[in-house]
Amino acid sequence: MTSLSQSPRDRILRILANSHGKMERSRLSRCMEVRDASLNHILKELTKDGKIKMVIGKHRDLVSLIDR
């Protein structure tokens, strides 16, 4: 169940934390139920803030939490 007061950024971080810290970008998009453009914007912000890193692969992209 998703809290309506939880921001999309917090939802992404929670989903990643509950998935051992990493997930394929396509699966994250499905879990978030958002369009790619919206997800890209949020992922760029989280990357810029040092919360996540993205590994762009030939066949898949991986989103990971950064340990702090």
Secondary structure, DSSP 4 states (H G I P E B T S, - for coil): ---TTS-HHHHHHHHHHTTTTEEEHHHHHHHHT--HHHHHHHHHHHHHTTSEEEEE-SS-EEEEEPP-
